[in-house]
Amino acid sequence: METATKQRHSVLIGYGSSTGQAADCADIVADSIAADGYKAVVRELNDIPRHEPFIRQFSLFVIIISSSDDTDDHVPFNAEVFCHWLQTRPDLAGVDVALFGLGDSSYTTFNAAGNLLEELLLNAGCLFVCPVGVADDEEGSVFEQLEPWVATLTRAVRIIVPGSPPVIAQLPGSTMDVA
Ligand SMILES: Cc1cc2nc3c(=O)[nH]c(=O)nc-3n(C[C@H](O)[C@H](O)[C@H](O)COP(=O)(O)O)c2cc1C
């Protein structure tokens, strides 16, 4: 019964990726959310309908995006159309979102696409459910850098998505249920 409730409230995960790392990160996020019993849908950002009601039917919109100097705005080709739509300031007021950027700090335009997306989502009225994450190629494995962010995101999902289990607050010397 509880799982059925969760399945009705799914999470939309959109990615923009040039060489596949952000796409793989999107799949990792989806697996983590699904392991908790929620439905997760993964799509290239350009394949997501540019229509506010479509996005609003999901409980949470997660975006994973890498940066590329192949394009003027540093957004990967498979995310450009969606980003241009966001630049028109669609009304996404109150939509819960989470954002993770991938980049390389050896570029002067480090995480430019992530920074742009953050600005566009804020301008559209979205609410960030956890701090914006970023992975830097210069710091080693992107997937290891993603891991703590996924843990934070998963905790946020349990709190904000309807059908979530109660949060158990641990107090020193006692356990208290906060339903
Ligand atoms: C051709 C090329 C251009 C890149 N341009 C940038 C850039 O402008 N800014 C940045 O922060 N990272 C840049 N990167 C680093 C990528 O964003 C980083 O490697 C990321 O993990 C790749 O993710 P993806 O496989 O999903 O595209 C570039 C990488 C390549 C190969």
The ligand as a MOL file (V3000), in Angstrom:
LIG
                    3D

  0  0  0     0  0            999 V3000
M  V30 BEGIN CTAB
M  V30 COUNTS 31 33 0 0 0
M  V30 BEGIN ATOM
M  V30 1 C 35.3900 19.1190 -25.3430 0
M  V30 2 C 35.1520 19.3940 -23.8930 0
M  V30 3 C 34.7880 20.6710 -23.4980 0
M  V30 4 C 34.5760 20.9620 -22.1340 0
M  V30 5 N 34.2400 22.2360 -21.7610 0
M  V30 6 C 34.0740 22.5220 -20.4350 0
M  V30 7 C 33.7650 23.8470 -19.9950 0
M  V30 8 O 33.6420 24.7760 -20.7760 0
M  V30 9 N 33.5870 24.0560 -18.6530 0
M  V30 10 C 33.7080 23.0520 -17.7380 0
M  V30 11 O 33.5350 23.2980 -16.5320 0
M  V30 12 N 33.9870 21.7800 -18.1210 0
M  V30 13 C 34.1950 21.5000 -19.4290 0
M  V30 14 N 34.4770 20.2190 -19.8320 0
M  V30 15 C 34.5230 19.1520 -18.8150 0
M  V30 16 C 33.2240 18.3560 -18.7670 0
M  V30 17 O 32.1380 19.1740 -18.3710 0
M  V30 18 C 33.3740 17.2090 -17.7860 0
M  V30 19 O 34.3690 16.3210 -18.2560 0
M  V30 20 C 32.0930 16.4350 -17.5480 0
M  V30 21 O 32.3060 15.4600 -16.5550 0
M  V30 22 C 31.6360 15.7620 -18.8290 0
M  V30 23 O 30.3330 15.2980 -18.6320 0
M  V30 24 P 29.4900 14.6750 -19.8760 0
M  V30 25 O 30.2140 13.4180 -20.2650 0
M  V30 26 O 28.1590 14.4140 -19.3120 0
M  V30 27 O 29.4830 15.6990 -20.9550 0
M  V30 28 C 34.7230 19.9390 -21.1790 0
M  V30 29 C 35.0720 18.6400 -21.5990 0
M  V30 30 C 35.2920 18.3660 -22.9260 0
M  V30 31 C 35.6910 16.9730 -23.3480 0
M  V30 END ATOM
M  V30 BEGIN BOND
M  V30 1 1 1 2
M  V30 2 1 2 3
M  V30 3 2 2 30
M  V30 4 2 3 4
M  V30 5 1 4 5
M  V30 6 1 4 28
M  V30 7 2 5 6
M  V30 8 1 6 7
M  V30 9 1 6 13
M  V30 10 2 7 8
M  V30 11 1 7 9
M  V30 12 1 9 10
M  V30 13 2 10 11
M  V30 14 1 10 12
M  V30 15 2 12 13
M  V30 16 1 13 14
M  V30 17 1 14 15
M  V30 18 1 14 28
M  V30 19 1 15 16
M  V30 20 1 16 17
M  V30 21 1 16 18
M  V30 22 1 18 19
M  V30 23 1 18 20
M  V30 24 1 20 21
M  V30 25 1 20 22
M  V30 26 1 22 23
M  V30 27 1 23 24
M  V30 28 2 24 25
M  V30 29 1 24 26
M  V30 30 1 24 27
M  V30 31 2 28 29
M  V30 32 1 29 30
M  V30 33 1 30 31
M  V30 END BOND
M  V30 END CTAB
M  END
